[in-house]
Amino acid sequence: MPETTRPRKKPPVEEATGGAQPDGTKPVCTVAFCPICLTVTAAQMAAPDAVEHLLSAAREFFLAARAVIDARAEDLKGTGRATKLERVEIA
């Protein structure tokens, strides 16, 4: 008789504590100042709309950086030399 597979449920301790260890402590990264763990820890304490705003700002930043890199690559394409930079006054 074939066995049916069912999705596994989290153990009761993990469900009740939200991933904390049985002694009540949260998992700790073994790497000092790990940027991923620091970000996750900070995001857990922040409001969801603040996290959404920060992710949106980061996305816009990376899109702007990509546009600058693409524009610079277009300037250098075919010429093999750097282009002259111009100062733009903002009033």
PDB file with one MODEL, atoms N, CA, C and O in Angstrom:
MODEL        1
ATOM      1  N   MET A   1       0.832  -1.178   0.000  1.00  0.00           N
ATOM      2  CA  MET A   1       0.000   0.000   0.000  1.00  0.00           C
ATOM      3  C   MET A   1       0.882   1.248   0.000  1.00  0.00           C
ATOM      4  O   MET A   1       1.719   1.401   0.890  1.00  0.00           O
ATOM      5  N   PRO A   2       0.713   2.149  -0.984  1.00  0.00           N
ATOM      6  CA  PRO A   2       1.576   3.331  -1.052  1.00  0.00           C
ATOM      7  C   PRO A   2       1.238   4.323   0.053  1.00  0.00           C
ATOM      8  O   PRO A   2       0.083   4.523   0.427  1.00  0.00           O
ATOM      9  N   GLU A   3       2.308   4.934   0.554  1.00  0.00           N
ATOM     10  CA  GLU A   3       2.118   5.940   1.605  1.00  0.00           C
ATOM     11  C   GLU A   3       1.804   7.285   0.967  1.00  0.00           C
ATOM     12  O   GLU A   3       2.370   7.644  -0.066  1.00  0.00           O
ATOM     13  N   THR A   4       0.915   8.007   1.579  1.00  0.00           N
ATOM     14  CA  THR A   4       0.628   9.359   1.094  1.00  0.00           C
ATOM     15  C   THR A   4       1.512  10.332   1.866  1.00  0.00           C
ATOM     16  O   THR A   4       1.712  10.196   3.073  1.00  0.00           O
ATOM     17  N   THR A   5       2.020  11.286   1.161  1.00  0.00           N
ATOM     18  CA  THR A   5       2.875  12.268   1.834  1.00  0.00           C
ATOM     19  C   THR A   5       2.046  13.468   2.232  1.00  0.00           C
ATOM     20  O   THR A   5       1.290  14.022   1.434  1.00  0.00           O
ATOM     21  N   ARG A   6       2.201  13.845   3.446  1.00  0.00           N
ATOM     22  CA  ARG A   6       1.519  15.017   3.966  1.00  0.00           C
ATOM     23  C   ARG A   6       2.554  16.069   4.334  1.00  0.00           C
ATOM     24  O   ARG A   6       3.678  15.740   4.711  1.00  0.00           O
ATOM     25  N   PRO A   7       2.170  17.333   4.223  1.00  0.00           N
ATOM     26  CA  PRO A   7       3.126  18.362   4.627  1.00  0.00           C
ATOM     27  C   PRO A   7       3.455  18.214   6.102  1.00  0.00           C
ATOM     28  O   PRO A   7       2.582  17.958   6.932  1.00  0.00           O
ATOM     29  N   ARG A   8       4.730  18.381   6.406  1.00  0.00           N
ATOM     30  CA  ARG A   8       5.157  18.252   7.796  1.00  0.00           C
ATOM     31  C   ARG A   8       4.822  19.523   8.562  1.00  0.00           C
ATOM     32  O   ARG A   8       5.018  20.632   8.064  1.00  0.00           O
ATOM     33  N   LYS A   9       4.328  19.354   9.747  1.00  0.00           N
ATOM     34  CA  LYS A   9       4.041  20.501  10.605  1.00  0.00           C
ATOM     35  C   LYS A   9       5.258  20.777  11.467  1.00  0.00           C
ATOM     36  O   LYS A   9       6.053  19.880  11.751  1.00  0.00           O
ATOM     37  N   LYS A  10       5.395  22.030  11.880  1.00  0.00           N
ATOM     38  CA  LYS A  10       6.473  22.380  12.789  1.00  0.00           C
ATOM     39  C   LYS A  10       6.207  21.729  14.141  1.00  0.00           C
ATOM     40  O   LYS A  10       5.053  21.533  14.522  1.00  0.00           O
ATOM     41  N   PRO A  11       7.265  21.396  14.860  1.00  0.00           N
ATOM     42  CA  PRO A  11       7.049  20.880  16.211  1.00  0.00           C
ATOM     43  C   PRO A  11       6.336  21.929  17.054  1.00  0.00           C
ATOM     44  O   PRO A  11       6.493  23.126  16.817  1.00  0.00           O
ATOM     45  N   PRO A  12       5.548  21.487  18.042  1.00  0.00           N
ATOM     46  CA  PRO A  12       4.772  22.430  18.853  1.00  0.00           C
ATOM     47  C   PRO A  12       5.622  23.520  19.500  1.00  0.00           C
ATOM     48  O   PRO A  12       5.169  24.658  19.618  1.00  0.00           O
ATOM     49  N   VAL A  13       6.832  23.199  19.918  1.00  0.00           N
ATOM     50  CA  VAL A  13       7.684  24.200  20.556  1.00  0.00           C
ATOM     51  C   VAL A  13       8.028  25.295  19.559  1.00  0.00           C
ATOM     52  O   VAL A  13       7.995  26.476  19.903  1.00  0.00           O
ATOM     53  N   GLU A  14       8.361  24.914  18.317  1.00  0.00           N
ATOM     54  CA  GLU A  14       8.743  25.896  17.301  1.00  0.00           C
ATOM     55  C   GLU A  14       7.556  26.748  16.897  1.00  0.00           C
ATOM     56  O   GLU A  14       7.718  27.941  16.640  1.00  0.00           O
ATOM     57  N   GLU A  15       6.355  26.161  16.835  1.00  0.00           N
ATOM     58  CA  GLU A  15       5.159  26.935  16.491  1.00  0.00           C
ATOM     59  C   GLU A  15       4.863  27.972  17.555  1.00  0.00           C
ATOM     60  O   GLU A  15       4.547  29.119  17.237  1.00  0.00           O
ATOM     61  N   ALA A  16       4.962  27.584  18.804  1.00  0.00           N
ATOM     62  CA  ALA A  16       4.585  28.467  19.904  1.00  0.00           C
ATOM     63  C   ALA A  16       5.584  29.595  20.107  1.00  0.00           C
ATOM     64  O   ALA A  16       5.202  30.691  20.516  1.00  0.00           O
ATOM     65  N   THR A  17       6.867  29.339  19.826  1.00  0.00           N
ATOM     66  CA  THR A  17       7.883  30.339  20.117  1.00  0.00           C
ATOM     67  C   THR A  17       8.327  31.109  18.893  1.00  0.00           C
ATOM     68  O   THR A  17       9.169  31.998  19.015  1.00  0.00           O
ATOM     69  N   GLY A  18       7.801  30.810  17.724  1.00  0.00           N
ATOM     70  CA  GLY A  18       8.178  31.534  16.522  1.00  0.00           C
ATOM     71  C   GLY A  18       9.598  31.265  16.086  1.00  0.00           C
ATOM     72  O   GLY A  18      10.261  32.166  15.572  1.00  0.00           O
ATOM     73  N   GLY A  19      10.091  30.042  16.277  1.00  0.00           N
ATOM     74  CA  GLY A  19      11.427  29.681  15.835  1.00  0.00           C
ATOM     75  C   GLY A  19      12.478  29.775  16.922  1.00  0.00           C
ATOM     76  O   GLY A  19      13.648  29.482  16.676  1.00  0.00           O
ATOM     77  N   ALA A  20      12.076  30.183  18.135  1.00  0.00           N
ATOM     78  CA  ALA A  20      13.034  30.271  19.225  1.00  0.00           C
ATOM     79  C   ALA A  20      13.399  28.874  19.719  1.00  0.00           C
ATOM     80  O   ALA A  20      12.670  27.907  19.493  1.00  0.00           O
ATOM     81  N   GLN A  21      14.505  28.793  20.376  1.00  0.00           N
ATOM     82  CA  GLN A  21      14.966  27.535  20.941  1.00  0.00           C
ATOM     83  C   GLN A  21      14.062  27.148  22.118  1.00  0.00           C
ATOM     84  O   GLN A  21      13.348  28.000  22.646  1.00  0.00           O
ATOM     85  N   PRO A  22      14.084  25.862  22.540  1.00  0.00           N
ATOM     86  CA  PRO A  22      13.238  25.438  23.663  1.00  0.00           C
ATOM     87  C   PRO A  22      13.489  26.229  24.952  1.00  0.00           C
ATOM     88  O   PRO A  22      12.579  26.377  25.768  1.00  0.00           O
ATOM     89  N   ASP A  23      14.708  26.737  25.144  1.00  0.00           N
ATOM     90  CA  ASP A  23      14.977  27.507  26.355  1.00  0.00           C
ATOM     91  C   ASP A  23      14.543  28.970  26.236  1.00  0.00           C
ATOM     92  O   ASP A  23      14.765  29.761  27.153  1.00  0.00           O
ATOM     93  N   GLY A  24      13.919  29.330  25.100  1.00  0.00           N
ATOM     94  CA  GLY A  24      13.372  30.673  24.930  1.00  0.00           C
ATOM     95  C   GLY A  24      14.280  31.633  24.187  1.00  0.00           C
ATOM     96  O   GLY A  24      13.866  32.749  23.871  1.00  0.00           O
ATOM     97  N   THR A  25      15.512  31.224  23.899  1.00  0.00           N
ATOM     98  CA  THR A  25      16.421  32.116  23.179  1.00  0.00           C
ATOM     99  C   THR A  25      16.217  31.963  21.683  1.00  0.00           C
ATOM    100  O   THR A  25      15.796  30.911  21.201  1.00  0.00           O
ATOM    101  N   LYS A  26      16.522  33.026  20.961  1.00  0.00           N
ATOM    102  CA  LYS A  26      16.423  32.973  19.499  1.00  0.00           C
ATOM    103  C   LYS A  26      17.733  32.451  18.940  1.00  0.00           C
ATOM    104  O   LYS A  26      18.771  32.558  19.594  1.00  0.00           O
ATOM    105  N   PRO A  27      17.702  31.875  17.711  1.00  0.00           N
ATOM    106  CA  PRO A  27      18.944  31.397  17.109  1.00  0.00           C
ATOM    107  C   PRO A  27      19.938  32.548  16.933  1.00  0.00           C
ATOM    108  O   PRO A  27      19.549  33.665  16.593  1.00  0.00           O
ATOM    109  N   VAL A  28      21.207  32.269  17.166  1.00  0.00           N
ATOM    110  CA  VAL A  28      22.241  33.282  17.097  1.00  0.00           C
ATOM    111  C   VAL A  28      23.233  32.896  16.009  1.00  0.00           C
ATOM    112  O   VAL A  28      23.646  31.740  15.913  1.00  0.00           O
ATOM    113  N   CYS A  29      23.606  33.865  15.196  1.00  0.00           N
ATOM    114  CA  CYS A  29      24.602  33.650  14.145  1.00  0.00           C
ATOM    115  C   CYS A  29      25.976  33.535  14.796  1.00  0.00           C
ATOM    116  O   CYS A  29      26.282  34.260  15.743  1.00  0.00           O
ATOM    117  N   THR A  30      26.797  32.632  14.291  1.00  0.00           N
ATOM    118  CA  THR A  30      28.133  32.441  14.862  1.00  0.00           C
ATOM    119  C   THR A  30      29.161  33.397  14.277  1.00  0.00           C
ATOM    120  O   THR A  30      30.298  33.440  14.748  1.00  0.00           O
ATOM    121  N   VAL A  31      28.783  34.165  13.255  1.00  0.00           N
ATOM    122  CA  VAL A  31      29.696  35.115  12.630  1.00  0.00           C
ATOM    123  C   VAL A  31      29.458  36.494  13.230  1.00  0.00           C
ATOM    124  O   VAL A  31      28.330  36.988  13.234  1.00  0.00           O
ATOM    125  N   ALA A  32      30.514  37.109  13.734  1.00  0.00           N
ATOM    126  CA  ALA A  32      30.371  38.440  14.331  1.00  0.00           C
ATOM    127  C   ALA A  32      30.062  39.468  13.257  1.00  0.00           C
ATOM    128  O   ALA A  32      30.723  39.503  12.219  1.00  0.00           O
ATOM    129  N   PHE A  33      29.078  40.291  13.495  1.00  0.00           N
ATOM    130  CA  PHE A  33      28.671  41.369  12.593  1.00  0.00           C
ATOM    131  C   PHE A  33      28.303  40.863  11.202  1.00  0.00           C
ATOM    132  O   PHE A  33      28.646  41.491  10.201  1.00  0.00           O
ATOM    133  N   CYS A  34      27.617  39.747  11.138  1.00  0.00           N
ATOM    134  CA  CYS A  34      27.140  39.198   9.865  1.00  0.00           C
ATOM    135  C   CYS A  34      26.094  40.169   9.305  1.00  0.00           C
ATOM    136  O   CYS A  34      25.092  40.424   9.974  1.00  0.00           O
ATOM    137  N   PRO A  35      26.294  40.720   8.099  1.00  0.00           N
ATOM    138  CA  PRO A  35      25.353  41.717   7.582  1.00  0.00           C
ATOM    139  C   PRO A  35      23.962  41.153   7.346  1.00  0.00           C
ATOM    140  O   PRO A  35      22.975  41.874   7.486  1.00  0.00           O
ATOM    141  N   ILE A  36      23.868  39.896   6.996  1.00  0.00           N
ATOM    142  CA  ILE A  36      22.548  39.290   6.770  1.00  0.00           C
ATOM    143  C   ILE A  36      21.796  39.165   8.087  1.00  0.00           C
ATOM    144  O   ILE A  36      20.624  39.530   8.173  1.00  0.00           O
ATOM    145  N   CYS A  37      22.459  38.658   9.103  1.00  0.00           N
ATOM    146  CA  CYS A  37      21.795  38.494  10.403  1.00  0.00           C
ATOM    147  C   CYS A  37      21.453  39.837  11.040  1.00  0.00           C
ATOM    148  O   CYS A  37      20.401  39.982  11.663  1.00  0.00           O
ATOM    149  N   LEU A  38      22.340  40.819  10.884  1.00  0.00           N
ATOM    150  CA  LEU A  38      22.037  42.151  11.419  1.00  0.00           C
ATOM    151  C   LEU A  38      20.811  42.746  10.743  1.00  0.00           C
ATOM    152  O   LEU A  38      19.974  43.366  11.399  1.00  0.00           O
ATOM    153  N   THR A  39      20.707  42.558   9.432  1.00  0.00           N
ATOM    154  CA  THR A  39      19.561  43.083   8.692  1.00  0.00           C
ATOM    155  C   THR A  39      18.275  42.382   9.105  1.00  0.00           C
ATOM    156  O   THR A  39      17.251  43.031   9.324  1.00  0.00           O
ATOM    157  N   VAL A  40      18.327  41.053   9.212  1.00  0.00           N
ATOM    158  CA  VAL A  40      17.137  40.299   9.607  1.00  0.00           C
ATOM    159  C   VAL A  40      16.698  40.685  11.008  1.00  0.00           C
ATOM    160  O   VAL A  40      15.504  40.847  11.258  1.00  0.00           O
ATOM    161  N   THR A  41      17.643  40.836  11.924  1.00  0.00           N
ATOM    162  CA  THR A  41      17.313  41.216  13.295  1.00  0.00           C
ATOM    163  C   THR A  41      16.681  42.604  13.343  1.00  0.00           C
ATOM    164  O   THR A  41      15.706  42.819  14.063  1.00  0.00           O
ATOM    165  N   ALA A  42      17.233  43.544  12.580  1.00  0.00           N
ATOM    166  CA  ALA A  42      16.672  44.893  12.558  1.00  0.00           C
ATOM    167  C   ALA A  42      15.291  44.902  11.911  1.00  0.00           C
ATOM    168  O   ALA A  42      14.403  45.629  12.356  1.00  0.00           O
ATOM    169  N   ALA A  43      15.106  44.100  10.867  1.00  0.00           N
ATOM    170  CA  ALA A  43      13.822  44.066  10.165  1.00  0.00           C
ATOM    171  C   ALA A  43      12.738  43.418  11.024  1.00  0.00           C
ATOM    172  O   ALA A  43      11.564  43.765  10.895  1.00  0.00           O
ATOM    173  N   GLN A  44      13.112  42.488  11.892  1.00  0.00           N
ATOM    174  CA  GLN A  44      12.114  41.852  12.757  1.00  0.00           C
ATOM    175  C   GLN A  44      11.510  42.842  13.731  1.00  0.00           C
ATOM    176  O   GLN A  44      10.344  42.719  14.108  1.00  0.00           O
ATOM    177  N   MET A  45      12.302  43.828  14.142  1.00  0.00           N
ATOM    178  CA  MET A  45      11.815  44.805  15.112  1.00  0.00           C
ATOM    179  C   MET A  45      11.107  45.980  14.451  1.00  0.00           C
ATOM    180  O   MET A  45      10.440  46.753  15.138  1.00  0.00           O
ATOM    181  N   ALA A  46      11.234  46.132  13.146  1.00  0.00           N
ATOM    182  CA  ALA A  46      10.648  47.269  12.440  1.00  0.00           C
ATOM    183  C   ALA A  46       9.211  46.958  12.013  1.00  0.00           C
ATOM    184  O   ALA A  46       8.806  45.801  11.901  1.00  0.00           O
ATOM    185  N   ALA A  47       8.472  48.018  11.784  1.00  0.00           N
ATOM    186  CA  ALA A  47       7.098  47.871  11.301  1.00  0.00           C
ATOM    187  C   ALA A  47       7.129  47.394   9.845  1.00  0.00           C
ATOM    188  O   ALA A  47       8.048  47.744   9.106  1.00  0.00           O
ATOM    189  N   PRO A  48       6.138  46.599   9.424  1.00  0.00           N
ATOM    190  CA  PRO A  48       6.125  46.087   8.051  1.00  0.00           C
ATOM    191  C   PRO A  48       6.137  47.177   6.981  1.00  0.00           C
ATOM    192  O   PRO A  48       6.764  47.005   5.936  1.00  0.00           O
ATOM    193  N   ASP A  49       5.456  48.295   7.226  1.00  0.00           N
ATOM    194  CA  ASP A  49       5.462  49.358   6.221  1.00  0.00           C
ATOM    195  C   ASP A  49       6.829  50.032   6.134  1.00  0.00           C
ATOM    196  O   ASP A  49       7.207  50.511   5.065  1.00  0.00           O
ATOM    197  N   ALA A  50       7.582  50.078   7.245  1.00  0.00           N
ATOM    198  CA  ALA A  50       8.935  50.631   7.209  1.00  0.00           C
ATOM    199  C   ALA A  50       9.863  49.727   6.406  1.00  0.00           C
ATOM    200  O   ALA A  50      10.692  50.214   5.637  1.00  0.00           O
ATOM    201  N   VAL A  51       9.729  48.427   6.578  1.00  0.00           N
ATOM    202  CA  VAL A  51      10.543  47.474   5.823  1.00  0.00           C
ATOM    203  C   VAL A  51      10.214  47.577   4.334  1.00  0.00           C
ATOM    204  O   VAL A  51      11.113  47.555   3.494  1.00  0.00           O
ATOM    205  N   GLU A  52       8.939  47.688   4.015  1.00  0.00           N
ATOM    206  CA  GLU A  52       8.529  47.819   2.615  1.00  0.00           C
ATOM    207  C   GLU A  52       9.107  49.095   1.998  1.00  0.00           C
ATOM    208  O   GLU A  52       9.555  49.084   0.851  1.00  0.00           O
ATOM    209  N   HIS A  53       9.097  50.187   2.753  1.00  0.00           N
ATOM    210  CA  HIS A  53       9.647  51.450   2.265  1.00  0.00           C
ATOM    211  C   HIS A  53      11.157  51.330   2.039  1.00  0.00           C
ATOM    212  O   HIS A  53      11.669  51.820   1.033  1.00  0.00           O
ATOM    213  N   LEU A  54      11.865  50.692   2.954  1.00  0.00           N
ATOM    214  CA  LEU A  54      13.307  50.521   2.804  1.00  0.00           C
ATOM    215  C   LEU A  54      13.651  49.637   1.605  1.00  0.00           C
ATOM    216  O   LEU A  54      14.607  49.914   0.881  1.00  0.00           O
ATOM    217  N   LEU A  55      12.876  48.580   1.398  1.00  0.00           N
ATOM    218  CA  LEU A  55      13.116  47.714   0.234  1.00  0.00           C
ATOM    219  C   LEU A  55      12.873  48.465  -1.067  1.00  0.00           C
ATOM    220  O   LEU A  55      13.606  48.286  -2.040  1.00  0.00           O
ATOM    221  N   SER A  56      11.846  49.302  -1.085  1.00  0.00           N
ATOM    222  CA  SER A  56      11.560  50.104  -2.269  1.00  0.00           C
ATOM    223  C   SER A  56      12.687  51.102  -2.530  1.00  0.00           C
ATOM    224  O   SER A  56      13.089  51.295  -3.677  1.00  0.00           O
ATOM    225  N   ALA A  57      13.193  51.730  -1.482  1.00  0.00           N
ATOM    226  CA  ALA A  57      14.291  52.688  -1.629  1.00  0.00           C
ATOM    227  C   ALA A  57      15.560  51.984  -2.113  1.00  0.00           C
ATOM    228  O   ALA A  57      16.280  52.515  -2.958  1.00  0.00           O
ATOM    229  N   ALA A  58      15.832  50.806  -1.586  1.00  0.00           N
ATOM    230  CA  ALA A  58      17.013  50.046  -2.019  1.00  0.00           C
ATOM    231  C   ALA A  58      16.893  49.660  -3.485  1.00  0.00           C
ATOM    232  O   ALA A  58      17.876  49.714  -4.225  1.00  0.00           O
ATOM    233  N   ARG A  59      15.702  49.274  -3.906  1.00  0.00           N
ATOM    234  CA  ARG A  59      15.482  48.905  -5.311  1.00  0.00           C
ATOM    235  C   ARG A  59      15.751  50.111  -6.218  1.00  0.00           C
ATOM    236  O   ARG A  59      16.416  49.985  -7.246  1.00  0.00           O
ATOM    237  N   GLU A  60      15.232  51.276  -5.832  1.00  0.00           N
ATOM    238  CA  GLU A  60      15.445  52.487  -6.622  1.00  0.00           C
ATOM    239  C   GLU A  60      16.927  52.864  -6.672  1.00  0.00           C
ATOM    240  O   GLU A  60      17.423  53.313  -7.705  1.00  0.00           O
ATOM    241  N   PHE A  61      17.625  52.680  -5.557  1.00  0.00           N
ATOM    242  CA  PHE A  61      19.055  52.972  -5.517  1.00  0.00           C
ATOM    243  C   PHE A  61      19.820  52.087  -6.497  1.00  0.00           C
ATOM    244  O   PHE A  61      20.666  52.573  -7.248  1.00  0.00           O
ATOM    245  N   PHE A  62      19.524  50.795  -6.489  1.00  0.00           N
ATOM    246  CA  PHE A  62      20.231  49.881  -7.383  1.00  0.00           C
ATOM    247  C   PHE A  62      19.865  50.122  -8.847  1.00  0.00           C
ATOM    248  O   PHE A  62      20.706  49.943  -9.728  1.00  0.00           O
ATOM    249  N   LEU A  63      18.636  50.521  -9.116  1.00  0.00           N
ATOM    250  CA  LEU A  63      18.266  50.872 -10.487  1.00  0.00           C
ATOM    251  C   LEU A  63      19.013  52.122 -10.957  1.00  0.00           C
ATOM    252  O   LEU A  63      19.441  52.197 -12.108  1.00  0.00           O
ATOM    253  N   ALA A  64      19.167  53.099 -10.066  1.00  0.00           N
ATOM    254  CA  ALA A  64      19.911  54.314 -10.412  1.00  0.00           C
ATOM    255  C   ALA A  64      21.387  53.990 -10.646  1.00  0.00           C
ATOM    256  O   ALA A  64      21.996  54.513 -11.580  1.00  0.00           O
ATOM    257  N   ALA A  65      21.961  53.136  -9.810  1.00  0.00           N
ATOM    258  CA  ALA A  65      23.356  52.744  -9.986  1.00  0.00           C
ATOM    259  C   ALA A  65      23.543  52.010 -11.309  1.00  0.00           C
ATOM    260  O   ALA A  65      24.534  52.220 -12.009  1.00  0.00           O
ATOM    261  N   ARG A  66      22.603  51.162 -11.642  1.00  0.00           N
ATOM    262  CA  ARG A  66      22.683  50.446 -12.918  1.00  0.00           C
ATOM    263  C   ARG A  66      22.602  51.424 -14.098  1.00  0.00           C
ATOM    264  O   ARG A  66      23.320  51.263 -15.086  1.00  0.00           O
ATOM    265  N   ALA A  67      21.739  52.427 -13.999  1.00  0.00           N
ATOM    266  CA  ALA A  67      21.624  53.417 -15.065  1.00  0.00           C
ATOM    267  C   ALA A  67      22.934  54.176 -15.246  1.00  0.00           C
ATOM    268  O   ALA A  67      23.337  54.447 -16.377  1.00  0.00           O
ATOM    269  N   VAL A  68      23.603  54.523 -14.149  1.00  0.00           N
ATOM    270  CA  VAL A  68      24.884  55.227 -14.232  1.00  0.00           C
ATOM    271  C   VAL A  68      25.926  54.336 -14.898  1.00  0.00           C
ATOM    272  O   VAL A  68      26.674  54.796 -15.761  1.00  0.00           O
ATOM    273  N   ILE A  69      25.982  53.073 -14.507  1.00  0.00           N
ATOM    274  CA  ILE A  69      26.949  52.143 -15.097  1.00  0.00           C
ATOM    275  C   ILE A  69      26.667  51.934 -16.579  1.00  0.00           C
ATOM    276  O   ILE A  69      27.592  51.910 -17.391  1.00  0.00           O
ATOM    277  N   ASP A  70      25.391  51.782 -16.934  1.00  0.00           N
ATOM    278  CA  ASP A  70      25.028  51.599 -18.347  1.00  0.00           C
ATOM    279  C   ASP A  70      25.380  52.833 -19.178  1.00  0.00           C
ATOM    280  O   ASP A  70      25.873  52.708 -20.299  1.00  0.00           O
ATOM    281  N   ALA A  71      25.127  54.023 -18.631  1.00  0.00           N
ATOM    282  CA  ALA A  71      25.453  55.257 -19.348  1.00  0.00           C
ATOM    283  C   ALA A  71      26.958  55.383 -19.541  1.00  0.00           C
ATOM    284  O   ALA A  71      27.418  55.783 -20.610  1.00  0.00           O
ATOM    285  N   ARG A  72      27.710  55.049 -18.531  1.00  0.00           N
ATOM    286  CA  ARG A  72      29.174  55.107 -18.628  1.00  0.00           C
ATOM    287  C   ARG A  72      29.674  54.096 -19.656  1.00  0.00           C
ATOM    288  O   ARG A  72      30.596  54.399 -20.415  1.00  0.00           O
ATOM    289  N   ALA A  73      29.096  52.926 -19.696  1.00  0.00           N
ATOM    290  CA  ALA A  73      29.497  51.906 -20.672  1.00  0.00           C
ATOM    291  C   ALA A  73      29.190  52.371 -22.088  1.00  0.00           C
ATOM    292  O   ALA A  73      29.973  52.116 -23.003  1.00  0.00           O
ATOM    293  N   GLU A  74      28.068  53.045 -22.283  1.00  0.00           N
ATOM    294  CA  GLU A  74      27.719  53.573 -23.603  1.00  0.00           C
ATOM    295  C   GLU A  74      28.704  54.645 -24.044  1.00  0.00           C
ATOM    296  O   GLU A  74      29.070  54.706 -25.218  1.00  0.00           O
ATOM    297  N   ASP A  75      29.142  55.502 -23.103  1.00  0.00           N
ATOM    298  CA  ASP A  75      30.112  56.544 -23.427  1.00  0.00           C
ATOM    299  C   ASP A  75      31.447  55.951 -23.866  1.00  0.00           C
ATOM    300  O   ASP A  75      32.095  56.460 -24.780  1.00  0.00           O
ATOM    301  N   LEU A  76      31.845  54.873 -23.206  1.00  0.00           N
ATOM    302  CA  LEU A  76      33.136  54.265 -23.506  1.00  0.00           C
ATOM    303  C   LEU A  76      33.081  53.308 -24.693  1.00  0.00           C
ATOM    304  O   LEU A  76      34.125  52.886 -25.191  1.00  0.00           O
ATOM    305  N   LYS A  77      31.916  52.971 -25.140  1.00  0.00           N
ATOM    306  CA  LYS A  77      31.753  51.995 -26.216  1.00  0.00           C
ATOM    307  C   LYS A  77      32.348  52.540 -27.520  1.00  0.00           C
ATOM    308  O   LYS A  77      31.936  53.586 -28.021  1.00  0.00           O
ATOM    309  N   GLY A  78      33.295  51.828 -28.036  1.00  0.00           N
ATOM    310  CA  GLY A  78      33.866  52.181 -29.326  1.00  0.00           C
ATOM    311  C   GLY A  78      34.956  53.233 -29.282  1.00  0.00           C
ATOM    312  O   GLY A  78      35.798  53.255 -30.180  1.00  0.00           O
ATOM    313  N   THR A  79      34.987  54.112 -28.277  1.00  0.00           N
ATOM    314  CA  THR A  79      36.006  55.160 -28.264  1.00  0.00           C
ATOM    315  C   THR A  79      37.279  54.695 -27.589  1.00  0.00           C
ATOM    316  O   THR A  79      38.376  55.056 -28.016  1.00  0.00           O
ATOM    317  N   GLY A  80      37.149  53.898 -26.543  1.00  0.00           N
ATOM    318  CA  GLY A  80      38.319  53.407 -25.838  1.00  0.00           C
ATOM    319  C   GLY A  80      38.975  54.441 -24.945  1.00  0.00           C
ATOM    320  O   GLY A  80      40.056  54.192 -24.411  1.00  0.00           O
ATOM    321  N   ARG A  81      38.353  55.586 -24.772  1.00  0.00           N
ATOM    322  CA  ARG A  81      38.919  56.603 -23.896  1.00  0.00           C
ATOM    323  C   ARG A  81      37.803  57.209 -23.045  1.00  0.00           C
ATOM    324  O   ARG A  81      36.620  57.091 -23.364  1.00  0.00           O
ATOM    325  N   ALA A  82      38.201  57.845 -21.983  1.00  0.00           N
ATOM    326  CA  ALA A  82      37.234  58.449 -21.066  1.00  0.00           C
ATOM    327  C   ALA A  82      36.640  59.710 -21.691  1.00  0.00           C
ATOM    328  O   ALA A  82      37.297  60.383 -22.486  1.00  0.00           O
ATOM    329  N   THR A  83      35.429  60.018 -21.339  1.00  0.00           N
ATOM    330  CA  THR A  83      34.778  61.228 -21.838  1.00  0.00           C
ATOM    331  C   THR A  83      35.004  62.367 -20.863  1.00  0.00           C
ATOM    332  O   THR A  83      35.326  62.146 -19.696  1.00  0.00           O
ATOM    333  N   LYS A  84      34.834  63.581 -21.350  1.00  0.00           N
ATOM    334  CA  LYS A  84      35.004  64.758 -20.520  1.00  0.00           C
ATOM    335  C   LYS A  84      33.778  64.939 -19.628  1.00  0.00           C
ATOM    336  O   LYS A  84      32.640  64.845 -20.089  1.00  0.00           O
ATOM    337  N   LEU A  85      34.025  65.198 -18.357  1.00  0.00           N
ATOM    338  CA  LEU A  85      32.947  65.427 -17.412  1.00  0.00           C
ATOM    339  C   LEU A  85      32.584  66.895 -17.402  1.00  0.00           C
ATOM    340  O   LEU A  85      33.454  67.750 -17.569  1.00  0.00           O
ATOM    341  N   GLU A  86      31.329  67.197 -17.212  1.00  0.00           N
ATOM    342  CA  GLU A  86      30.853  68.568 -17.160  1.00  0.00           C
ATOM    343  C   GLU A  86      30.247  68.842 -15.796  1.00  0.00           C
ATOM    344  O   GLU A  86      29.603  67.977 -15.201  1.00  0.00           O
ATOM    345  N   ARG A  87      30.461  70.058 -15.310  1.00  0.00           N
ATOM    346  CA  ARG A  87      29.861  70.469 -14.053  1.00  0.00           C
ATOM    347  C   ARG A  87      28.482  71.043 -14.342  1.00  0.00           C
ATOM    348  O   ARG A  87      28.335  71.904 -15.208  1.00  0.00           O
ATOM    349  N   VAL A  88      27.481  70.573 -13.625  1.00  0.00           N
ATOM    350  CA  VAL A  88      26.111  71.043 -13.812  1.00  0.00           C
ATOM    351  C   VAL A  88      25.708  71.790 -12.549  1.00  0.00           C
ATOM    352  O   VAL A  88      25.701  71.220 -11.457  1.00  0.00           O
ATOM    353  N   GLU A  89      25.373  73.061 -12.701  1.00  0.00           N
ATOM    354  CA  GLU A  89      24.941  73.879 -11.573  1.00  0.00           C
ATOM    355  C   GLU A  89      23.456  73.659 -11.328  1.00  0.00           C
ATOM    356  O   GLU A  89      22.657  73.728 -12.262  1.00  0.00           O
ATOM    357  N   ILE A  90      23.088  73.401 -10.107  1.00  0.00           N
ATOM    358  CA  ILE A  90      21.685  73.226  -9.738  1.00  0.00           C
ATOM    359  C   ILE A  90      21.257  74.456  -8.954  1.00  0.00           C
ATOM    360  O   ILE A  90      21.815  74.759  -7.900  1.00  0.00           O
ATOM    361  N   ALA A  91      20.272  75.153  -9.474  1.00  0.00           N
ATOM    362  CA  ALA A  91      19.828  76.394  -8.836  1.00  0.00           C
ATOM    363  C   ALA A  91      18.668  76.151  -7.914  1.00  0.00           C
ATOM    364  O   ALA A  91      18.167  77.087  -7.292  1.00  0.00           O
TER     365      ALA A  91
ENDMDL
END
